[in-house]
Amino acid sequence: MLSFSLFLTIQSHNYHRSKFIHSANWVTGGIYETASNISDYFGLKKHNLRLIEENKRLRALLFNRDNAPLDSLPADSILIPENPGFVIRDAAVIKNSFSAPKNYLTIDQGEGDGIAQDMGVITSDGIVGIIDNTSAHYATVQSVLNTLTRINAQLKNTNHFGTLQWDGKSPSIVQLVDIARIAPLQTGDTIITGGMSTIFPKGIPIGTIKGFALDVSENYYIINVQLFNDMTNLGHVYVIENTNKEEILELEQSVNE
């Protein structure tokens, strides 16, 4: 009876529900981290070698605004080139789902580490998802393999853009929709983030075109995109903070009003 009363209280009050989710994140985050640490211990050498290679690739892509080597910057704070308003922090994945219609990850960084809702999450290979919820030391990530996820994306070779989403089928294939039929397409073309949001800067790699067809209106393409990331095998990720987000949102709100 007490459990049922507690359930009703949480469901009917936003404040209590928020506190419950916050506490649940803390508890489950600790459990997932313990399990992850045990697994990491037995595969430590392989894990470290992979992390070194991933950092090499990331550092080959990312430089600060003065084009100086990243060795001179703090390891947990890296500026993205041509996007000085964005900062990257690293995190470890301690739980990852990829077989459900709505998949999430849990990472070992939270509010106390500067992580907040609606920050982008990437690896050196491409996008992973968007921060969904946080506790003091952990955060959940709404995966790109989630039927609710919507990300602005474009063709790398042109300025034609659309919306990235997932049909819930293959963990390696997502869909780019709303690309006008006049856009020149070829199998193998690269898809990147479009930069038309406050979450991801323009140019983060997503994947390559595997196939495409016109939708029922025959005015737009539905494009199958082969992800660069292996979403079934994620160890370390990078969380992107847009330090200009509030200023941009305030400006856009003033225009709408």
N, C-alpha and C positions, 0 to 999 in steps of 0.2 A: 504493500500500500504506500509506503514511504517512497519507494522507487517510482511508482506511478505518479505520485504527487510532484516529485522532483521533475519528472518528464514533462508534465503539464506546465509547470512553472517555466522551464527552459523554452518550451515551444511557444508560449504565449507572451513572453516578454523579451524584447530585442536586447535589453541590457543583459539579462541573465543568459540569453543564448550566446551573446558575444563573449561573456566571461567563460562560459562553458567551453566554447570552441577554443578560446585562448588557452585554457587549462588543458584541454584534451591534446592540443598541439604539443604542449610542454611534455606531457606524460608519454604520448606515443612517440614523440621525437626522441626522447631518451631511450626508449625500448629499441627503436630502429637503429639508433646510433650504436648501441651496445652490440646488436647483432652484426651491424656493418663492420665494427671494429674487429670482431672475432674473425669474420670472413677476410678482412683486409690483412690480418696478421699472417694467415696461412698463404696469402698470395702477394706478400709485401714486395718482393723483388720485381715481379712482373708488373705490379701496380705502379711502382716507382719509375720503372723504365718507361712505361706508357705515359706517365705524367710528365716526365722530362721531355719526351718527344712532343707532347701536346703543347707544352710551354714554348718549345722552340718554334712551333708553327705559329702560335699566337704572337710571339715576339717578332716574327718575320712580317706579320700583318699590321701590328699596332706600334705606332711611334707617337711621341708627344708632339705638341704643336711646333717645337723647334727642331724636329727631326733628330733629336738626340737619342742614343741607345736607351732602351728601357731599363738597363742595369742601374741607371742613376735614379730611377723612380721607385717608390715603395711598392712591394710585391702585391699589396692588396688595393692599389689605387693606380690604374693605368688609364691615360687619356687616349681616346680614339682619334686617329688622324682626321683632320678637317672637321671634327666635331668636338671642339674643346669643351662643350657643355656636358659631355657624357663622361662618366667615370665607371670603371669596372672593378668589382671586388670578386675574389675567388671563393668557391664553396665546394664542399664534397656532397655527392648524392648518397643518401643513406637509405632511401627507398625509392623504387621506380616501378610504375605499372605501365603496361603498354598493350594489354590484350582486352581491355574493357572499352566500351564506347566512350567513357569519360575518364581519361587517365590523368594521374597526378604523380609528381615526384615530391620527396621531402629532402631538404638540404640542411646542413648543420650550421647555418648562419641565420640570425633573426634580427629583431628590432634593435637589440643591443649592439649589433654589428653594422647598423646603418641600412638594413634591408627593409623595404616597405612594399606595400601592395602596388601592383601595376608596374613593377620594374621588369625589364626584359631579362631573359636568361639564355645564354649561348654557350657554345664550346668554340674551340679554335676551328672546328669544321663547319659550324652553322648554328641556326637557332634551335632552341629547346622548348621554350614556352614563356609564360608570364607568371610572376609572383601572384599568388591568389590569397594567401592568408599567412599571418606571422604570429609567432610568440617571441619571448625574450631571446631565445637562442636557436630557434628553428623557423623554417618557413616551408609552406607547400607551394608547388609550382603547377599551374594548369598547363599540361603538356600540349605541344602542337598536335599530338595524337589525342585530341579531345574534340568531340563533335560540336562543342560550344565555342571553341577557339576561333577567333577571326583576326587575321594579321594582314596589314597592308603590304603588298608585294608587287614587284614589277619585273619585266623582262630586262636583263642586264644590258642588252644591246640597243634598247629603245626606251622611250619614256612611257610606254603603255603599261598601265597598272591595273590591278584588280584586288581581289580578296582571297587570301589563303585560308583553306578550311580542310576538314578531314571527313571522309565518308564512312569511317569506322571499320574499314576492311584491312588493308595491309599496313603494318607498322613502318614500312619503308616508303610508302607512297601517300602523298597528300594532293589536294586539288587546288588549282588556281582558277577562279571563276571571274566572270565579268570582264574578260579581255576582248575588246572589240575585234570583229572578224577581219578588219583591215590591217591588223597587226601582223607583221611578218614573223612566222614561226618556223622553227626547224627542230626536229628531235635532237637533243643534246645541248640546246641553248640553256644558258644559266639563268636561274631565277634568284633575285636578291630582295631584301627588304626595301620598301619604297620610301621610307622616311616620312610618311604623311601622318605620323602620330607622335605622341610624346614618349612612346615606349622604346622603339628601336630606331637607331639612326639609319640613314640610307646606306645601302651597300653591304649589309651583313649577308653572307651567303646562305642560301636555303637548299638549292638542289638543281637538278637539270631536268629538262623536258623529256619525259619517257613516251608520251603520246598525247594526242589532243583530238577533239571533235567539237562540232558546233552544238549548242544547246537547242532546245525545242523551238526557240524563236528564230534560230539560225542567224542571229545577230552577234552572238558572243561565243567565245570558246570556253570549253571546260578542259583544262589542261591537267594531265597527270604529271606530278613532279616527284622525281626520285630524290629523296632526301640525302644530303651529304652526311648527316649524322646517322650513326647506327643507334636508334632510340632504344634498342634492347640492351645496350652495353655502354652505359654512361657512368663515369667515375667522378670526374671533377668538372665543374661548370663555372661560368663567370656571370655575375649579376650586373646588369647595366643600370646606372642611375642617370637620369636626365636632370642635371642641376638647374636647368632653365624651365622645367616643367610648369611650375606654378605661375611664372611670368607669362608663359605662352597661353595657359588656360585662362588667366585673368584677362588677357588681351582679347582672346576669342570670345569670352563671355561678354565683354563690354561691347564688342561689335554686334553680337546677337541681340543685346538689349537695345 
